[in-house]
Amino acid sequence: MRAQRAAEIVKSPHNIEVVYNNTPIWIDSVDEVRETASVRLIETNSCIEVSVNELNETGKLI
């Protein structure tokens, strides 16, 4: 995923499903300069910072 698209998802009024390593996540914020995102693992509520290149949009609305 591109950083710009991740930022669009954060600002979207819709809940768009995104996964990291096949695990559903919620994007908390995006650093478009560093191309990283602060994400929350939905299953554990843990927060981690990852490269936006590792995020995949599934196309599903949740």
PDB file of N, CA, C and O in Angstrom:
ATOM      1  N   MET A   1       0.840  -1.164   0.000  1.00  0.00           N
ATOM      2  CA  MET A   1       0.000   0.000   0.000  1.00  0.00           C
ATOM      3  C   MET A   1       0.892   1.236   0.000  1.00  0.00           C
ATOM      4  O   MET A   1       1.978   1.228   0.580  1.00  0.00           O
ATOM      5  N   ARG A   2       0.433   2.285  -0.646  1.00  0.00           N
ATOM      6  CA  ARG A   2       1.152   3.565  -0.640  1.00  0.00           C
ATOM      7  C   ARG A   2       0.746   4.368   0.600  1.00  0.00           C
ATOM      8  O   ARG A   2      -0.355   4.201   1.123  1.00  0.00           O
ATOM      9  N   ALA A   3       1.638   5.230   1.057  1.00  0.00           N
ATOM     10  CA  ALA A   3       1.361   6.061   2.227  1.00  0.00           C
ATOM     11  C   ALA A   3       0.149   6.956   1.994  1.00  0.00           C
ATOM     12  O   ALA A   3      -0.655   7.155   2.904  1.00  0.00           O
ATOM     13  N   GLN A   4       0.010   7.489   0.802  1.00  0.00           N
ATOM     14  CA  GLN A   4      -1.127   8.357   0.495  1.00  0.00           C
ATOM     15  C   GLN A   4      -2.450   7.598   0.651  1.00  0.00           C
ATOM     16  O   GLN A   4      -3.413   8.144   1.191  1.00  0.00           O
ATOM     17  N   ARG A   5      -2.505   6.356   0.187  1.00  0.00           N
ATOM     18  CA  ARG A   5      -3.732   5.563   0.316  1.00  0.00           C
ATOM     19  C   ARG A   5      -4.015   5.246   1.773  1.00  0.00           C
ATOM     20  O   ARG A   5      -5.171   5.282   2.195  1.00  0.00           O
ATOM     21  N   ALA A   6      -2.992   4.937   2.549  1.00  0.00           N
ATOM     22  CA  ALA A   6      -3.183   4.670   3.973  1.00  0.00           C
ATOM     23  C   ALA A   6      -3.756   5.904   4.668  1.00  0.00           C
ATOM     24  O   ALA A   6      -4.634   5.779   5.522  1.00  0.00           O
ATOM     25  N   ALA A   7      -3.269   7.093   4.312  1.00  0.00           N
ATOM     26  CA  ALA A   7      -3.791   8.327   4.891  1.00  0.00           C
ATOM     27  C   ALA A   7      -5.250   8.546   4.484  1.00  0.00           C
ATOM     28  O   ALA A   7      -6.054   9.022   5.285  1.00  0.00           O
ATOM     29  N   GLU A   8      -5.588   8.201   3.249  1.00  0.00           N
ATOM     30  CA  GLU A   8      -6.982   8.313   2.794  1.00  0.00           C
ATOM     31  C   GLU A   8      -7.895   7.398   3.605  1.00  0.00           C
ATOM     32  O   GLU A   8      -9.011   7.783   3.952  1.00  0.00           O
ATOM     33  N   ILE A   9      -7.428   6.197   3.905  1.00  0.00           N
ATOM     34  CA  ILE A   9      -8.220   5.255   4.696  1.00  0.00           C
ATOM     35  C   ILE A   9      -8.448   5.796   6.098  1.00  0.00           C
ATOM     36  O   ILE A   9      -9.545   5.667   6.643  1.00  0.00           O
ATOM     37  N   VAL A  10      -7.419   6.401   6.689  1.00  0.00           N
ATOM     38  CA  VAL A  10      -7.564   6.986   8.031  1.00  0.00           C
ATOM     39  C   VAL A  10      -8.647   8.054   8.032  1.00  0.00           C
ATOM     40  O   VAL A  10      -9.430   8.138   8.978  1.00  0.00           O
ATOM     41  N   LYS A  11      -8.702   8.870   6.984  1.00  0.00           N
ATOM     42  CA  LYS A  11      -9.652   9.981   6.905  1.00  0.00           C
ATOM     43  C   LYS A  11     -11.027   9.566   6.382  1.00  0.00           C
ATOM     44  O   LYS A  11     -11.970  10.356   6.432  1.00  0.00           O
ATOM     45  N   SER A  12     -11.149   8.356   5.889  1.00  0.00           N
ATOM     46  CA  SER A  12     -12.395   7.903   5.269  1.00  0.00           C
ATOM     47  C   SER A  12     -13.527   7.797   6.296  1.00  0.00           C
ATOM     48  O   SER A  12     -13.297   7.401   7.439  1.00  0.00           O
ATOM     49  N   PRO A  13     -14.751   8.152   5.883  1.00  0.00           N
ATOM     50  CA  PRO A  13     -15.902   7.963   6.779  1.00  0.00           C
ATOM     51  C   PRO A  13     -16.313   6.486   6.862  1.00  0.00           C
ATOM     52  O   PRO A  13     -17.142   6.120   7.695  1.00  0.00           O
ATOM     53  N   HIS A  14     -15.737   5.643   6.002  1.00  0.00           N
ATOM     54  CA  HIS A  14     -16.047   4.217   5.982  1.00  0.00           C
ATOM     55  C   HIS A  14     -14.970   3.437   6.727  1.00  0.00           C
ATOM     56  O   HIS A  14     -13.822   3.873   6.812  1.00  0.00           O
ATOM     57  N   ASN A  15     -15.346   2.293   7.260  1.00  0.00           N
ATOM     58  CA  ASN A  15     -14.377   1.385   7.880  1.00  0.00           C
ATOM     59  C   ASN A  15     -13.919   0.408   6.813  1.00  0.00           C
ATOM     60  O   ASN A  15     -14.659  -0.499   6.432  1.00  0.00           O
ATOM     61  N   ILE A  16     -12.703   0.593   6.335  1.00  0.00           N
ATOM     62  CA  ILE A  16     -12.141  -0.205   5.255  1.00  0.00           C
ATOM     63  C   ILE A  16     -11.184  -1.221   5.853  1.00  0.00           C
ATOM     64  O   ILE A  16     -10.278  -0.867   6.608  1.00  0.00           O
ATOM     65  N   GLU A  17     -11.392  -2.489   5.510  1.00  0.00           N
ATOM     66  CA  GLU A  17     -10.552  -3.541   6.081  1.00  0.00           C
ATOM     67  C   GLU A  17      -9.133  -3.482   5.512  1.00  0.00           C
ATOM     68  O   GLU A  17      -8.931  -3.429   4.298  1.00  0.00           O
ATOM     69  N   VAL A  18      -8.152  -3.492   6.427  1.00  0.00           N
ATOM     70  CA  VAL A  18      -6.733  -3.517   6.074  1.00  0.00           C
ATOM     71  C   VAL A  18      -6.095  -4.610   6.918  1.00  0.00           C
ATOM     72  O   VAL A  18      -6.441  -4.790   8.085  1.00  0.00           O
ATOM     73  N   VAL A  19      -5.157  -5.341   6.313  1.00  0.00           N
ATOM     74  CA  VAL A  19      -4.470  -6.397   7.049  1.00  0.00           C
ATOM     75  C   VAL A  19      -2.960  -6.170   7.017  1.00  0.00           C
ATOM     76  O   VAL A  19      -2.417  -5.568   6.091  1.00  0.00           O
ATOM     77  N   TYR A  20      -2.311  -6.667   8.050  1.00  0.00           N
ATOM     78  CA  TYR A  20      -0.850  -6.670   8.168  1.00  0.00           C
ATOM     79  C   TYR A  20      -0.473  -8.105   8.495  1.00  0.00           C
ATOM     80  O   TYR A  20      -0.891  -8.629   9.528  1.00  0.00           O
ATOM     81  N   ASN A  21       0.302  -8.748   7.644  1.00  0.00           N
ATOM     82  CA  ASN A  21       0.647 -10.176   7.822  1.00  0.00           C
ATOM     83  C   ASN A  21      -0.610 -11.024   8.002  1.00  0.00           C
ATOM     84  O   ASN A  21      -0.658 -11.904   8.861  1.00  0.00           O
ATOM     85  N   ASN A  22      -1.630 -10.748   7.181  1.00  0.00           N
ATOM     86  CA  ASN A  22      -2.909 -11.469   7.209  1.00  0.00           C
ATOM     87  C   ASN A  22      -3.689 -11.289   8.504  1.00  0.00           C
ATOM     88  O   ASN A  22      -4.616 -12.051   8.781  1.00  0.00           O
ATOM     89  N   THR A  23      -3.321 -10.284   9.304  1.00  0.00           N
ATOM     90  CA  THR A  23      -4.020  -9.985  10.548  1.00  0.00           C
ATOM     91  C   THR A  23      -4.751  -8.657  10.398  1.00  0.00           C
ATOM     92  O   THR A  23      -4.134  -7.666  10.008  1.00  0.00           O
ATOM     93  N   PRO A  24      -6.044  -8.607  10.696  1.00  0.00           N
ATOM     94  CA  PRO A  24      -6.773  -7.342  10.589  1.00  0.00           C
ATOM     95  C   PRO A  24      -6.213  -6.285  11.541  1.00  0.00           C
ATOM     96  O   PRO A  24      -5.919  -6.559  12.704  1.00  0.00           O
ATOM     97  N   ILE A  25      -6.079  -5.076  11.011  1.00  0.00           N
ATOM     98  CA  ILE A  25      -5.538  -3.971  11.819  1.00  0.00           C
ATOM     99  C   ILE A  25      -6.400  -2.728  11.621  1.00  0.00           C
ATOM    100  O   ILE A  25      -7.213  -2.651  10.700  1.00  0.00           O
ATOM    101  N   TRP A  26      -6.203  -1.769  12.503  1.00  0.00           N
ATOM    102  CA  TRP A  26      -6.794  -0.449  12.393  1.00  0.00           C
ATOM    103  C   TRP A  26      -5.631   0.528  12.263  1.00  0.00           C
ATOM    104  O   TRP A  26      -4.706   0.489  13.074  1.00  0.00           O
ATOM    105  N   ILE A  27      -5.660   1.397  11.266  1.00  0.00           N
ATOM    106  CA  ILE A  27      -4.586   2.377  11.098  1.00  0.00           C
ATOM    107  C   ILE A  27      -4.893   3.582  11.981  1.00  0.00           C
ATOM    108  O   ILE A  27      -5.910   4.249  11.789  1.00  0.00           O
ATOM    109  N   ASP A  28      -4.021   3.866  12.946  1.00  0.00           N
ATOM    110  CA  ASP A  28      -4.196   5.019  13.831  1.00  0.00           C
ATOM    111  C   ASP A  28      -3.674   6.299  13.189  1.00  0.00           C
ATOM    112  O   ASP A  28      -4.321   7.344  13.266  1.00  0.00           O
ATOM    113  N   SER A  29      -2.500   6.219  12.552  1.00  0.00           N
ATOM    114  CA  SER A  29      -1.915   7.404  11.921  1.00  0.00           C
ATOM    115  C   SER A  29      -0.898   6.967  10.868  1.00  0.00           C
ATOM    116  O   SER A  29      -0.424   5.832  10.856  1.00  0.00           O
ATOM    117  N   VAL A  30      -0.583   7.919   9.984  1.00  0.00           N
ATOM    118  CA  VAL A  30       0.350   7.648   8.890  1.00  0.00           C
ATOM    119  C   VAL A  30       1.386   8.759   8.836  1.00  0.00           C
ATOM    120  O   VAL A  30       1.043   9.938   8.917  1.00  0.00           O
ATOM    121  N   ASP A  31       2.645   8.387   8.699  1.00  0.00           N
ATOM    122  CA  ASP A  31       3.730   9.342   8.461  1.00  0.00           C
ATOM    123  C   ASP A  31       4.093   9.199   6.991  1.00  0.00           C
ATOM    124  O   ASP A  31       4.825   8.284   6.613  1.00  0.00           O
ATOM    125  N   GLU A  32       3.575  10.112   6.154  1.00  0.00           N
ATOM    126  CA  GLU A  32       3.779  10.002   4.719  1.00  0.00           C
ATOM    127  C   GLU A  32       5.232  10.238   4.312  1.00  0.00           C
ATOM    128  O   GLU A  32       5.663   9.732   3.276  1.00  0.00           O
ATOM    129  N   VAL A  33       5.993  10.990   5.100  1.00  0.00           N
ATOM    130  CA  VAL A  33       7.404  11.232   4.785  1.00  0.00           C
ATOM    131  C   VAL A  33       8.221   9.960   4.999  1.00  0.00           C
ATOM    132  O   VAL A  33       9.015   9.575   4.141  1.00  0.00           O
ATOM    133  N   ARG A  34       8.025   9.313   6.136  1.00  0.00           N
ATOM    134  CA  ARG A  34       8.765   8.085   6.458  1.00  0.00           C
ATOM    135  C   ARG A  34       8.117   6.838   5.858  1.00  0.00           C
ATOM    136  O   ARG A  34       8.707   5.757   5.864  1.00  0.00           O
ATOM    137  N   GLU A  35       6.895   7.002   5.338  1.00  0.00           N
ATOM    138  CA  GLU A  35       6.118   5.888   4.778  1.00  0.00           C
ATOM    139  C   GLU A  35       5.914   4.773   5.795  1.00  0.00           C
ATOM    140  O   GLU A  35       6.114   3.592   5.509  1.00  0.00           O
ATOM    141  N   THR A  36       5.504   5.193   7.007  1.00  0.00           N
ATOM    142  CA  THR A  36       5.193   4.250   8.066  1.00  0.00           C
ATOM    143  C   THR A  36       3.793   4.556   8.596  1.00  0.00           C
ATOM    144  O   THR A  36       3.245   5.637   8.380  1.00  0.00           O
ATOM    145  N   ALA A  37       3.240   3.577   9.291  1.00  0.00           N
ATOM    146  CA  ALA A  37       1.931   3.757   9.901  1.00  0.00           C
ATOM    147  C   ALA A  37       1.954   3.195  11.310  1.00  0.00           C
ATOM    148  O   ALA A  37       2.584   2.172  11.580  1.00  0.00           O
ATOM    149  N   SER A  38       1.260   3.880  12.198  1.00  0.00           N
ATOM    150  CA  SER A  38       1.016   3.363  13.531  1.00  0.00           C
ATOM    151  C   SER A  38      -0.298   2.602  13.442  1.00  0.00           C
ATOM    152  O   SER A  38      -1.340   3.176  13.125  1.00  0.00           O
ATOM    153  N   VAL A  39      -0.240   1.300  13.727  1.00  0.00           N
ATOM    154  CA  VAL A  39      -1.432   0.473  13.577  1.00  0.00           C
ATOM    155  C   VAL A  39      -1.744  -0.257  14.878  1.00  0.00           C
ATOM    156  O   VAL A  39      -0.882  -0.463  15.733  1.00  0.00           O
ATOM    157  N   ARG A  40      -3.015  -0.639  14.991  1.00  0.00           N
ATOM    158  CA  ARG A  40      -3.480  -1.385  16.160  1.00  0.00           C
ATOM    159  C   ARG A  40      -3.963  -2.746  15.673  1.00  0.00           C
ATOM    160  O   ARG A  40      -4.829  -2.825  14.802  1.00  0.00           O
ATOM    161  N   LEU A  41      -3.409  -3.806  16.228  1.00  0.00           N
ATOM    162  CA  LEU A  41      -3.848  -5.158  15.905  1.00  0.00           C
ATOM    163  C   LEU A  41      -5.214  -5.361  16.549  1.00  0.00           C
ATOM    164  O   LEU A  41      -5.346  -5.262  17.769  1.00  0.00           O
ATOM    165  N   ILE A  42      -6.224  -5.641  15.742  1.00  0.00           N
ATOM    166  CA  ILE A  42      -7.592  -5.730  16.250  1.00  0.00           C
ATOM    167  C   ILE A  42      -7.734  -6.851  17.273  1.00  0.00           C
ATOM    168  O   ILE A  42      -8.427  -6.677  18.275  1.00  0.00           O
ATOM    169  N   GLU A  43      -7.100  -7.991  17.048  1.00  0.00           N
ATOM    170  CA  GLU A  43      -7.244  -9.140  17.943  1.00  0.00           C
ATOM    171  C   GLU A  43      -6.685  -8.890  19.339  1.00  0.00           C
ATOM    172  O   GLU A  43      -7.253  -9.352  20.328  1.00  0.00           O
ATOM    173  N   THR A  44      -5.570  -8.157  19.423  1.00  0.00           N
ATOM    174  CA  THR A  44      -4.900  -7.980  20.715  1.00  0.00           C
ATOM    175  C   THR A  44      -4.916  -6.544  21.222  1.00  0.00           C
ATOM    176  O   THR A  44      -4.564  -6.287  22.374  1.00  0.00           O
ATOM    177  N   ASN A  45      -5.326  -5.601  20.362  1.00  0.00           N
ATOM    178  CA  ASN A  45      -5.325  -4.174  20.678  1.00  0.00           C
ATOM    179  C   ASN A  45      -3.911  -3.629  20.889  1.00  0.00           C
ATOM    180  O   ASN A  45      -3.741  -2.554  21.465  1.00  0.00           O
ATOM    181  N   SER A  46      -2.896  -4.365  20.424  1.00  0.00           N
ATOM    182  CA  SER A  46      -1.505  -3.924  20.517  1.00  0.00           C
ATOM    183  C   SER A  46      -1.209  -2.909  19.419  1.00  0.00           C
ATOM    184  O   SER A  46      -1.714  -3.023  18.302  1.00  0.00           O
ATOM    185  N   CYS A  47      -0.382  -1.915  19.749  1.00  0.00           N
ATOM    186  CA  CYS A  47       0.014  -0.897  18.776  1.00  0.00           C
ATOM    187  C   CYS A  47       1.442  -1.155  18.318  1.00  0.00           C
ATOM    188  O   CYS A  47       2.332  -1.420  19.126  1.00  0.00           O
ATOM    189  N   ILE A  48       1.646  -1.072  16.991  1.00  0.00           N
ATOM    190  CA  ILE A  48       2.987  -1.213  16.436  1.00  0.00           C
ATOM    191  C   ILE A  48       3.150  -0.230  15.290  1.00  0.00           C
ATOM    192  O   ILE A  48       2.164   0.265  14.745  1.00  0.00           O
ATOM    193  N   GLU A  49       4.383   0.052  14.929  1.00  0.00           N
ATOM    194  CA  GLU A  49       4.675   0.898  13.776  1.00  0.00           C
ATOM    195  C   GLU A  49       5.239   0.008  12.676  1.00  0.00           C
ATOM    196  O   GLU A  49       6.161  -0.776  12.901  1.00  0.00           O
ATOM    197  N   VAL A  50       4.668   0.145  11.477  1.00  0.00           N
ATOM    198  CA  VAL A  50       5.070  -0.707  10.360  1.00  0.00           C
ATOM    199  C   VAL A  50       5.233   0.131   9.099  1.00  0.00           C
ATOM    200  O   VAL A  50       4.731   1.251   9.015  1.00  0.00           O
ATOM    201  N   SER A  51       5.936  -0.421   8.130  1.00  0.00           N
ATOM    202  CA  SER A  51       6.036   0.207   6.822  1.00  0.00           C
ATOM    203  C   SER A  51       4.683   0.083   6.133  1.00  0.00           C
ATOM    204  O   SER A  51       4.058  -0.976   6.194  1.00  0.00           O
ATOM    205  N   VAL A  52       4.219   1.148   5.479  1.00  0.00           N
ATOM    206  CA  VAL A  52       2.940   1.071   4.782  1.00  0.00           C
ATOM    207  C   VAL A  52       2.992   0.048   3.656  1.00  0.00           C
ATOM    208  O   VAL A  52       1.950  -0.458   3.240  1.00  0.00           O
ATOM    209  N   ASN A  53       4.176  -0.265   3.157  1.00  0.00           N
ATOM    210  CA  ASN A  53       4.316  -1.282   2.106  1.00  0.00           C
ATOM    211  C   ASN A  53       3.869  -2.659   2.580  1.00  0.00           C
ATOM    212  O   ASN A  53       3.569  -3.528   1.761  1.00  0.00           O
ATOM    213  N   GLU A  54       3.821  -2.866   3.894  1.00  0.00           N
ATOM    214  CA  GLU A  54       3.426  -4.151   4.448  1.00  0.00           C
ATOM    215  C   GLU A  54       1.932  -4.259   4.695  1.00  0.00           C
ATOM    216  O   GLU A  54       1.452  -5.304   5.135  1.00  0.00           O
ATOM    217  N   LEU A  55       1.186  -3.187   4.417  1.00  0.00           N
ATOM    218  CA  LEU A  55      -0.259  -3.181   4.643  1.00  0.00           C
ATOM    219  C   LEU A  55      -0.978  -3.519   3.344  1.00  0.00           C
ATOM    220  O   LEU A  55      -0.549  -3.127   2.259  1.00  0.00           O
ATOM    221  N   ASN A  56      -2.075  -4.250   3.476  1.00  0.00           N
ATOM    222  CA  ASN A  56      -2.875  -4.638   2.321  1.00  0.00           C
ATOM    223  C   ASN A  56      -4.338  -4.323   2.564  1.00  0.00           C
ATOM    224  O   ASN A  56      -4.920  -4.736   3.567  1.00  0.00           O
ATOM    225  N   GLU A  57      -4.918  -3.593   1.643  1.00  0.00           N
ATOM    226  CA  GLU A  57      -6.350  -3.291   1.685  1.00  0.00           C
ATOM    227  C   GLU A  57      -7.095  -4.473   1.064  1.00  0.00           C
ATOM    228  O   GLU A  57      -6.744  -4.925  -0.026  1.00  0.00           O
ATOM    229  N   THR A  58      -8.118  -4.971   1.750  1.00  0.00           N
ATOM    230  CA  THR A  58      -8.849  -6.132   1.235  1.00  0.00           C
ATOM    231  C   THR A  58      -9.977  -5.739   0.297  1.00  0.00           C
ATOM    232  O   THR A  58     -10.453  -6.569  -0.477  1.00  0.00           O
ATOM    233  N   GLY A  59     -10.410  -4.493   0.351  1.00  0.00           N
ATOM    234  CA  GLY A  59     -11.530  -4.060  -0.472  1.00  0.00           C
ATOM    235  C   GLY A  59     -12.863  -4.218   0.212  1.00  0.00           C
ATOM    236  O   GLY A  59     -13.896  -3.829  -0.334  1.00  0.00           O
ATOM    237  N   LYS A  60     -12.854  -4.793   1.418  1.00  0.00           N
ATOM    238  CA  LYS A  60     -14.102  -4.998   2.167  1.00  0.00           C
ATOM    239  C   LYS A  60     -14.375  -3.788   3.041  1.00  0.00           C
ATOM    240  O   LYS A  60     -13.454  -3.176   3.581  1.00  0.00           O
ATOM    241  N   LEU A  61     -15.644  -3.452   3.172  1.00  0.00           N
ATOM    242  CA  LEU A  61     -16.068  -2.470   4.164  1.00  0.00           C
ATOM    243  C   LEU A  61     -16.488  -3.242   5.405  1.00  0.00           C
ATOM    244  O   LEU A  61     -17.214  -4.232   5.316  1.00  0.00           O
ATOM    245  N   ILE A  62     -16.028  -2.783   6.560  1.00  0.00           N
ATOM    246  CA  ILE A  62     -16.373  -3.492   7.810  1.00  0.00           C
ATOM    247  C   ILE A  62     -17.159  -2.579   8.715  1.00  0.00           C
ATOM    248  O   ILE A  62     -17.544  -2.980   9.813  1.00  0.00           O
TER     249      ILE A  62
END
